[in-house]
Amino acid sequence: VVLIANKYPLDWANAFKEDLPPSKSSNENNNNNNKKTIIGTISAVAVLVLAFVIWWQWPVDVYKKYKKAVVLIEFSYCYHATAGNEDLGYWVIYGDQILPTEGDKLMEAHATGFFVSKDGKIITNKHVTTPWEYDNSGEKLKKFIQEFLKTMASQSRQNQVNFLPLVNEVKIEGVMTSMGIYLNDTYVSSSDIIKCSIIKDSGNKDIDVALMQTNSKTLPAGVDI
């Protein structure tokens, strides 16, 4: 385009003058028109090619720069059950299995998030930080414990006094036991995990956004945001 423009320069000084140029022969006019058509066509093609290159390269550049800002989140959790003043312990649910746990068995899951600040804050989903709000596992555990208490109450009059009042006081609470992240290009192993904590969430189940932060409150080395 530059070479063509140098060979066929436009007369910008006179481009918008109202005076008509001296009349030229038909052949001269045709030659000029042909030159302008060629210049216009090649310029248009050059602009399109340039736009395509930018469009093609831009996502690649963005990915290369920010790929480490996207992280894999690993977390584990369980349920804590109480009835009145009675602590009924911690529980996990695997499909149809409901099992007590002392930390030896936990429910684990993975998700994604991305860094948004220099102090290690990460945006993710609320269903990641409070997964128990998005399924019926807690309700399933509550019914299980209520049935257990009813069974115990039916075995003796004394049990009836002890257990029956607790049936309607059963409460289930989700407990996040651990949370961490893995950076892009690292292994999913205990040596590469970066421990994190939940800062806050939207407080609304329908607004699926939450904020976490690295425990060090710093951005890991090599991450660009």
Beta strands, then each sheet from edge to edge (+ up, - down):
strand 1: 70-83
strand 2: 86-94
strand 3: 97-101
strand 4: 107-115
strand 5: 121-124
strand 6: 170-183
strand 7: 194-201
strand 8: 210-214
sheet 1: 3+ 2- 1+ 4- 5+ 8- 7+ 6-
end
